[in-house]
Amino acid sequence: MGDAHERRVAEELALRGWNVSPWGQGVLTEAVRVALRGTESSLRWTPDLVAAKDRQVFLIDCKSRMTSRITHRHAVERAAVMAHLQLAAWTQLPICYVFDNLDVLTPLDVLMLGRTGPQPAAGSGSPYHLVPMRRSLAFDEVFGTMQQRHAPQLGAA
């Protein structure tokens, strides 16, 4: 799996009984990723993970370092939100953003609850939606709690 945050999200999901597979740009070659960055294609915003449990399937976009400790808001690029709304309509699957603190938002949450942030001078230069952290869902609320592991009983015959 991609970066440390993606691995952590995948591990947290696995602890809750979800099966997780990498998806998105992380499974593409560097040359293809570079080429996609030069386009306006929605493929640039393909979520990082696919998670399944029983007959539930989620597409998950891991948002690392996208939360302000000063303003207590999560940031999601507007182009990503629009691409994910289209992807959800096409795939008929829910899409979630999972932030460093494991807060969860959907593209619709971001669209409805977010405010357009200032045009950044650094990075991609793309406008962002900013959503107060208090409007997020808890990871356990969306994906369930950790499953109990049965420890072997010592001395049992």
NORBEL-V988400 format. One record per backbone hydrogen bond with DSSP energy under -1.0 kcal/mol. CO is the residue of the C=O (numbers start at 1). NH is the residue of the N-H. If there is no record, write none. Layout:
# NORBEL-V988400
CO:NH + CO:NH
This chain:
# NORBEL-V988400
3:7 + 4:8 + 5:9 + 6:10 + 7:11 + 8:12 + 9:13 + 10:14 + 11:15 + 13:16 + 13:18 + 14:17 + 15:147 + 19:52 + 21:50 + 24:27 + 25:28 + 29:33 + 30:34 + 31:35 + 32:36 + 33:37 + 36:39 + 41:44 + 42:45 + 43:46 + 48:23 + 49:60 + 50:21 + 51:58 + 52:19 + 53:56 + 56:53 + 58:51 + 59:96 + 60:49 + 61:98 + 66:75 + 68:72 + 72:133 + 73:68 + 74:131 + 76:129 + 77:81 + 78:82 + 79:83 + 80:84 + 81:85 + 82:86 + 83:87 + 84:88 + 85:89 + 86:90 + 87:91 + 88:92 + 94:59 + 96:61 + 97:105 + 98:63 + 99:102 + 103:99 + 104:137 + 105:97 + 106:110 + 107:111 + 108:112 + 109:113 + 110:114 + 115:130 + 122:125 + 127:78 + 128:117 + 129:76 + 130:115 + 131:74 + 132:135 + 133:136 + 137:104 + 138:142 + 139:143 + 140:144 + 153:156
